[in-house]
Amino acid sequence: MKTCVSHARSAALSLMVAAAWPAFSQTASSPQLRETVVTATRTAQPLSDLVADVTVLDRAAIERSGAAGLADVLARVPGIEMARNGGPGSTTSVFLRGAESRFTAVYIDGVRIDSQATGGAAWETIPLSQIDRIEVLRGPAGAVYGSDALGGVIQLFTRRGEGPPAPAVGIGFGSHGTQKADASISGSSGTFDYSLGLSDESSKGFNSRPTAGQNPDRDGYESRSANARIGLQVDPAHRLEITALASDMNSQYDSATRFVDERNLHSLQALGLNWQAQWTQAYSTKLSVTDSRDRYETTPSPYLTITQLNGYLFQNELRLGSHLLTAALERKVDHLENAPINRSRSQDALALGYGYRSGRHTLQLNLRNDQDSEFGDHNTGSAAWGLALTPQWRATASAGTAFRAPTLYQRFSVYGVSSLQPESSRNLELGLRYAEGASSFGVVVYRNRVNDLITFSTPGRCASGLGCYSNTARAEYAGVTFSGAHKLGEVNLHASLDVQNPRDLSTGRQLARRARHHASLGADTHIASWTVGAEAQLSGRRNDSASNTVVLAGYGLINLHASTPVAKDWTFLARVDNLADKTYQLANTYATAGRSLYVGLKWAPK
């Protein structure tokens, strides 16, 4: 009976989106056509010229979302799902096109963020208040970024100062005792530009694990963060820049121990130094040195893991008419401290790229060789082609390979197997996009197959009797993503629908915590001095584990937001999440917030 109900919910979700979709697919809206992005190829390109599948969110879109955390914003982006063990401060996974969370390469101002323990970025520690822009690249990008980018890349950017000093202060209060305060200032003077930001956030939370045998207390969090971005235009051809971000998260969680105040202490630091040089009109270079540190500790349970990542990149660009040639030398050094592990590994890479745009045709080719200190040579490549069918319609096709080396924890912990091999993938995709004026529509069909997928398997090859990591699985992430937007009178409409089948090819089972269907629908408009909007987030049923024995029911959420100027330089904003007070789960036995209200006030003199 439960299975029938779950199938019915999935069918209802599909019918609901199918019924709503024509209003958006006929005349969809697009971002600014000449907006520049860097994530697709690590070079600045107009968004309209890309053959890659990219979404861009600016600060205005982030603020309109009113989201509690970065993952909540990303969950509204086409192709992305989120899972979380409780509230905003708890362990969070982001699935890009259904791929494992560790298969998304994450950068903050060009600084790589990753964990050599769990694999992948610790999304809960990245402070949304410090982020000014988000670029999401869907699809493998190993030929550009090397290890990690099997599912895609997410680049996060802090604000760059320009113009007169621009201070801003914001405060807010919400359900579950949530309090937020942030302050920033940015600007430029002559050849010098600057941007500084501080943020403090706390919440008493809710009982994130309301099951028998768990601590019935509220599981809250405290978060503090800061960022700085300082630039100096030495002369018209040379720019120096330093970026820094630091975040500390103290969050409560529940395990099997009752009536104990258990806490996650999680900190993140990211530092980058960049020198950009325009040697001639055609030739430019960028030299970057980066460092990031992810520290995770639990109390009173004694656990500590520290990941240190160092990066060195020398990027070269040569533009010859319609041709763009790129060459990059890159070195990555990863270090893990997780007793008794205290080890490092490195990767040295050469990456070559060729881009061509002329008339109706766009071509992008990339090839990369990574020399891993543990696994030797690993080659990746990609080829993408775009054809302008008409001034409004464009077709794209691409193929690419990628890989991810096992984490040091997967190889050398008590659950580790030192002979683990890198996970590798092959991706094919086709796309069709329409853009005219304020309207756009896109559909992308993809199939990404992963070999040597690392899973937690049966014991026997490692020191633990509970289980071991093993290259036992193969996975396929296949699906189609529809996205569109349109301005109907004074109302801005947007929608996306993902129909996918992320599955384990070895067992045929659906991968954990990923739905076969998920979608978002939204609208916003101006009424007098108010900006008001509503959105729906829809998800089909998911399985909580690889065995597919525990089903998480599908759900639909309605969120509302509004903002208005209340005085010169002052703006009031309000948001209601989960308007219908829906009970749902993103992970089995873990609760989610019910109906939540947040109100805030922002001062930003113009």
ChimeraX attribute file (.defattr): number of C-alpha atoms within 10 A of each C-alpha:
attribute: neighborCount
match mode: 1-to-1
recipient: residues
	/A:1	6
	/A:2	9
	/A:3	10
	/A:4	9
	/A:5	13
	/A:6	18
	/A:7	16
	/A:8	15
	/A:9	18
	/A:10	24
	/A:11	13
	/A:12	14
	/A:13	22
	/A:14	21
	/A:15	12
	/A:16	13
	/A:17	19
	/A:18	11
	/A:19	10
	/A:20	12
	/A:21	19
	/A:22	11
	/A:23	16
	/A:24	23
	/A:25	23
	/A:26	14
	/A:27	21
	/A:28	28
	/A:29	24
	/A:30	22
	/A:31	17
	/A:32	12
	/A:33	14
	/A:34	11
	/A:35	13
	/A:36	16
	/A:37	22
	/A:38	13
	/A:39	24
	/A:40	25
	/A:41	22
	/A:42	14
	/A:43	15
	/A:44	12
	/A:45	16
	/A:46	14
	/A:47	21
	/A:48	16
	/A:49	17
	/A:50	21
	/A:51	22
	/A:52	23
	/A:53	19
	/A:54	19
	/A:55	17
	/A:56	17
	/A:57	17
	/A:58	13
	/A:59	17
	/A:60	10
	/A:61	14
	/A:62	19
	/A:63	14
	/A:64	18
	/A:65	20
	/A:66	22
	/A:67	19
	/A:68	17
	/A:69	18
	/A:70	20
	/A:71	22
	/A:72	18
	/A:73	20
	/A:74	22
	/A:75	21
	/A:76	24
	/A:77	19
	/A:78	24
	/A:79	27
	/A:80	22
	/A:81	27
	/A:82	20
	/A:83	21
	/A:84	23
	/A:85	22
	/A:86	27
	/A:87	26
	/A:88	24
	/A:89	28
	/A:90	24
	/A:91	17
	/A:92	20
	/A:93	21
	/A:94	25
	/A:95	22
	/A:96	29
	/A:97	29
	/A:98	29
	/A:99	26
	/A:100	22
	/A:101	23
	/A:102	24
	/A:103	26
	/A:104	31
	/A:105	27
	/A:106	24
	/A:107	19
	/A:108	22
	/A:109	24
	/A:110	23
	/A:111	28
	/A:112	22
	/A:113	24
	/A:114	26
	/A:115	25
	/A:116	24
	/A:117	21
	/A:118	15
	/A:119	21
	/A:120	21
	/A:121	24
	/A:122	25
	/A:123	23
	/A:124	22
	/A:125	28
	/A:126	26
	/A:127	25
	/A:128	22
	/A:129	26
	/A:130	26
	/A:131	20
	/A:132	18
	/A:133	18
	/A:134	24
	/A:135	20
	/A:136	26
	/A:137	24
	/A:138	24
	/A:139	31
	/A:140	30
	/A:141	31
	/A:142	32
	/A:143	28
	/A:144	26
	/A:145	24
	/A:146	29
	/A:147	26
	/A:148	27
	/A:149	27
	/A:150	33
	/A:151	29
	/A:152	26
	/A:153	26
	/A:154	20
	/A:155	21
	/A:156	23
	/A:157	19
	/A:158	24
	/A:159	22
	/A:160	18
	/A:161	21
	/A:162	16
	/A:163	11
	/A:164	12
	/A:165	17
	/A:166	16
	/A:167	17
	/A:168	18
	/A:169	18
	/A:170	18
	/A:171	17
	/A:172	18
	/A:173	19
	/A:174	17
	/A:175	18
	/A:176	19
	/A:177	12
	/A:178	19
	/A:179	19
	/A:180	20
	/A:181	19
	/A:182	20
	/A:183	20
	/A:184	21
	/A:185	18
	/A:186	22
	/A:187	18
	/A:188	19
	/A:189	13
	/A:190	9
	/A:191	12
	/A:192	17
	/A:193	21
	/A:194	22
	/A:195	23
	/A:196	23
	/A:197	23
	/A:198	20
	/A:199	22
	/A:200	19
	/A:201	20
	/A:202	21
	/A:203	23
	/A:204	18
	/A:205	22
	/A:206	21
	/A:207	23
	/A:208	25
	/A:209	23
	/A:210	16
	/A:211	12
	/A:212	10
	/A:213	13
	/A:214	18
	/A:215	22
	/A:216	17
	/A:217	20
	/A:218	19
	/A:219	25
	/A:220	25
	/A:221	23
	/A:222	19
	/A:223	22
	/A:224	20
	/A:225	24
	/A:226	21
	/A:227	24
	/A:228	22
	/A:229	22
	/A:230	19
	/A:231	21
	/A:232	18
	/A:233	16
	/A:234	12
	/A:235	9
	/A:236	9
	/A:237	13
	/A:238	16
	/A:239	18
	/A:240	17
	/A:241	18
	/A:242	19
	/A:243	25
	/A:244	22
	/A:245	25
	/A:246	21
	/A:247	22
	/A:248	20
	/A:249	25
	/A:250	20
	/A:251	26
	/A:252	26
	/A:253	26
	/A:254	25
	/A:255	11
	/A:256	10
	/A:257	12
	/A:258	14
	/A:259	12
	/A:260	16
	/A:261	15
	/A:262	19
	/A:263	21
	/A:264	21
	/A:265	19
	/A:266	23
	/A:267	22
	/A:268	22
	/A:269	22
	/A:270	23
	/A:271	23
	/A:272	23
	/A:273	20
	/A:274	20
	/A:275	18
	/A:276	17
	/A:277	19
	/A:278	15
	/A:279	11
	/A:280	9
	/A:281	10
	/A:282	12
	/A:283	16
	/A:284	18
	/A:285	18
	/A:286	18
	/A:287	18
	/A:288	19
	/A:289	18
	/A:290	22
	/A:291	20
	/A:292	23
	/A:293	20
	/A:294	24
	/A:295	18
	/A:296	19
	/A:297	17
	/A:298	18
	/A:299	14
	/A:300	11
	/A:301	11
	/A:302	7
	/A:303	12
	/A:304	15
	/A:305	20
	/A:306	21
	/A:307	22
	/A:308	20
	/A:309	23
	/A:310	19
	/A:311	20
	/A:312	19
	/A:313	18
	/A:314	17
	/A:315	20
	/A:316	19
	/A:317	19
	/A:318	17
	/A:319	16
	/A:320	12
	/A:321	10
	/A:322	11
	/A:323	14
	/A:324	18
	/A:325	17
	/A:326	21
	/A:327	18
	/A:328	20
	/A:329	16
	/A:330	19
	/A:331	18
	/A:332	21
	/A:333	17
	/A:334	20
	/A:335	21
	/A:336	22
	/A:337	19
	/A:338	20
	/A:339	11
	/A:340	9
	/A:341	16
	/A:342	13
	/A:343	13
	/A:344	17
	/A:345	14
	/A:346	17
	/A:347	23
	/A:348	18
	/A:349	20
	/A:350	19
	/A:351	23
	/A:352	19
	/A:353	22
	/A:354	19
	/A:355	18
	/A:356	17
	/A:357	18
	/A:358	10
	/A:359	8
	/A:360	12
	/A:361	16
	/A:362	19
	/A:363	21
	/A:364	21
	/A:365	21
	/A:366	23
	/A:367	20
	/A:368	23
	/A:369	20
	/A:370	25
	/A:371	16
	/A:372	19
	/A:373	13
	/A:374	13
	/A:375	14
	/A:376	10
	/A:377	13
	/A:378	19
	/A:379	18
	/A:380	24
	/A:381	23
	/A:382	23
	/A:383	19
	/A:384	21
	/A:385	21
	/A:386	23
	/A:387	18
	/A:388	17
	/A:389	14
	/A:390	10
	/A:391	10
	/A:392	13
	/A:393	16
	/A:394	20
	/A:395	20
	/A:396	22
	/A:397	20
	/A:398	21
	/A:399	20
	/A:400	24
	/A:401	25
	/A:402	31
	/A:403	26
	/A:404	22
	/A:405	20
	/A:406	25
	/A:407	24
	/A:408	27
	/A:409	25
	/A:410	24
	/A:411	21
	/A:412	19
	/A:413	21
	/A:414	18
	/A:415	23
	/A:416	23
	/A:417	21
	/A:418	17
	/A:419	14
	/A:420	18
	/A:421	18
	/A:422	18
	/A:423	22
	/A:424	22
	/A:425	24
	/A:426	20
	/A:427	23
	/A:428	20
	/A:429	21
	/A:430	19
	/A:431	21
	/A:432	19
	/A:433	20
	/A:434	24
	/A:435	22
	/A:436	15
	/A:437	15
	/A:438	17
	/A:439	24
	/A:440	25
	/A:441	25
	/A:442	22
	/A:443	20
	/A:444	19
	/A:445	17
	/A:446	21
	/A:447	20
	/A:448	25
	/A:449	21
	/A:450	23
	/A:451	18
	/A:452	17
	/A:453	21
	/A:454	19
	/A:455	15
	/A:456	15
	/A:457	16
	/A:458	14
	/A:459	15
	/A:460	12
	/A:461	17
	/A:462	20
	/A:463	15
	/A:464	14
	/A:465	12
	/A:466	13
	/A:467	17
	/A:468	23
	/A:469	24
	/A:470	25
	/A:471	19
	/A:472	13
	/A:473	17
	/A:474	21
	/A:475	24
	/A:476	24
	/A:477	23
	/A:478	21
	/A:479	21
	/A:480	19
	/A:481	20
	/A:482	22
	/A:483	27
	/A:484	28
	/A:485	28
	/A:486	24
	/A:487	21
	/A:488	17
	/A:489	7
	/A:490	10
	/A:491	14
	/A:492	19
	/A:493	23
	/A:494	26
	/A:495	28
	/A:496	26
	/A:497	24
	/A:498	26
	/A:499	20
	/A:500	22
	/A:501	21
	/A:502	26
	/A:503	23
	/A:504	20
	/A:505	17
	/A:506	11
	/A:507	12
	/A:508	12
	/A:509	17
	/A:510	23
	/A:511	26
	/A:512	23
	/A:513	25
	/A:514	29
	/A:515	24
	/A:516	20
	/A:517	22
	/A:518	30
	/A:519	29
	/A:520	23
	/A:521	23
	/A:522	19
	/A:523	19
	/A:524	20
	/A:525	18
	/A:526	15
	/A:527	10
	/A:528	7
	/A:529	10
	/A:530	15
	/A:531	16
	/A:532	20
	/A:533	21
	/A:534	19
	/A:535	21
	/A:536	17
	/A:537	19
	/A:538	22
	/A:539	24
	/A:540	25
	/A:541	23
	/A:542	25
	/A:543	22
	/A:544	22
	/A:545	17
	/A:546	16
	/A:547	12
	/A:548	15
	/A:549	8
	/A:550	13
	/A:551	18
	/A:552	23
	/A:553	22
	/A:554	24
	/A:555	19
	/A:556	18
	/A:557	19
	/A:558	20
	/A:559	20
	/A:560	21
	/A:561	21
	/A:562	21
	/A:563	20
	/A:564	18
	/A:565	16
	/A:566	14
	/A:567	9
	/A:568	10
	/A:569	12
	/A:570	16
	/A:571	16
	/A:572	18
	/A:573	22
	/A:574	20
	/A:575	24
	/A:576	20
	/A:577	23
	/A:578	20
	/A:579	15
	/A:580	13
	/A:581	13
	/A:582	16
	/A:583	15
	/A:584	18
	/A:585	22
	/A:586	24
	/A:587	20
	/A:588	17
	/A:589	15
	/A:590	18
	/A:591	21
	/A:592	20
	/A:593	21
	/A:594	17
	/A:595	17
	/A:596	15
	/A:597	18
	/A:598	21
	/A:599	19
	/A:600	19
	/A:601	19
	/A:602	20
	/A:603	18
	/A:604	16
	/A:605	12
	/A:606	10
